[in-house]
Amino acid sequence: MRVPNAEHASIPEAKITRYLLNFQSEKGRSKAKYFIHHGYSLSDWKRLEHDLLWHVQEHEVMSWVERKDEILYAVEGDLELPDGEIGYIRSVWKISRGEENPQLASAYPHRRKKTP
């Protein structure tokens, strides 16, 4: 299963510049360390936006949670990083009640699940 309307997903600029690429953000610091280490930057934040939008369209939903006011979808899969490495990333997308299109909630490196 894919995130519904993934082709219309969006990411607010602040989600990237003030969270995913911001060492000053308490919650985003570890994510910024990872993404910046692998070649993303504030000056070219649109590259991370582009790559995460590709990620949600290309990979399957691994889990989802329904809450009172939104549904959260966790998407996991490979992402080619700017430094040439292949990272395994979990991106989390939310669709608020009354809305149709997903918006990025978070993204971070994740351990690949071992197959039995």
URDA-V296568 format. One record per residue. N is the residue number from 1. RES is the residue in one letter. PHI is phi in radians with two decimals (none if undefined). OMEGA is omega as a letter, one per 40 degrees, with the letter a starting at -180 (999 if undefined). Layout:
# URDA-V296568
N,RES,PHI,OMEGA  N,RES,PHI,OMEGA
This chain:
# URDA-V296568
1,M,none,i  2,R,-1.85,i  3,V,-1.09,i  4,P,-0.98,i  5,N,1.01,a  6,A,-0.98,a  7,E,-1.18,i  8,H,-1.96,a  9,A,-1.11,i  10,S,-2.44,i  11,I,-2.37,i  12,P,-1.09,i  13,E,-0.90,a  14,A,-1.10,i  15,K,-1.09,i  16,I,-1.52,a  17,T,-1.34,a  18,R,-1.85,a  19,Y,-2.31,a  20,L,-1.24,a  21,L,-2.08,a  22,N,-2.12,i  23,F,-1.16,a  24,Q,-1.42,a  25,S,-1.34,a  26,E,-1.02,a  27,K,-1.41,a  28,G,-1.66,a  29,R,-0.91,a  30,S,-1.21,i  31,K,-1.20,i  32,A,-1.05,i  33,K,-1.01,a  34,Y,-1.15,a  35,F,-1.14,i  36,I,-1.19,i  37,H,-0.98,a  38,H,-1.66,i  39,G,1.90,i  40,Y,-1.38,a  41,S,-2.59,i  42,L,-1.11,a  43,S,-1.19,i  44,D,-2.24,a  45,W,-1.07,a  46,K,-1.13,i  47,R,-1.13,i  48,L,-1.16,i  49,E,-1.00,a  50,H,-1.00,a  51,D,-1.16,i  52,L,-1.26,i  53,L,-1.17,i  54,W,-1.11,a  55,H,-0.96,a  56,V,-1.20,a  57,Q,-1.45,a  58,E,-1.73,a  59,H,-2.04,a  60,E,-1.46,i  61,V,-1.25,i  62,M,-1.64,i  63,S,-2.83,i  64,W,-2.62,a  65,V,-2.33,i  66,E,-1.66,i  67,R,-2.02,a  68,K,-0.99,a  69,D,-1.95,a  70,E,-2.88,i  71,I,-2.08,i  72,L,-1.86,i  73,Y,-2.05,i  74,A,-1.74,a  75,V,-2.00,a  76,E,-2.22,i  77,G,2.96,a  78,D,-1.22,i  79,L,-2.50,i  80,E,-1.31,a  81,L,-1.60,a  82,P,-1.00,a  83,D,-1.47,i  84,G,1.63,i  85,E,-1.25,i  86,I,-1.89,i  87,G,-1.74,i  88,Y,-1.78,a  89,I,-2.04,i  90,R,-1.88,i  91,S,-1.97,a  92,V,-2.02,a  93,W,-2.12,i  94,K,-2.06,i  95,I,-2.14,a  96,S,-1.30,i  97,R,-0.97,a  98,G,1.51,i  99,E,-1.85,i  100,E,-1.99,a  101,N,-1.84,a  102,P,-1.31,i  103,Q,-2.30,a  104,L,-1.11,i  105,A,-1.77,a  106,S,-2.91,i  107,A,-2.70,a  108,Y,-2.87,i  109,P,-1.15,a  110,H,-2.45,i  111,R,-1.35,i  112,R,-1.19,i  113,K,-1.23,i  114,K,-1.37,i  115,T,-1.59,a  116,P,-1.18,999
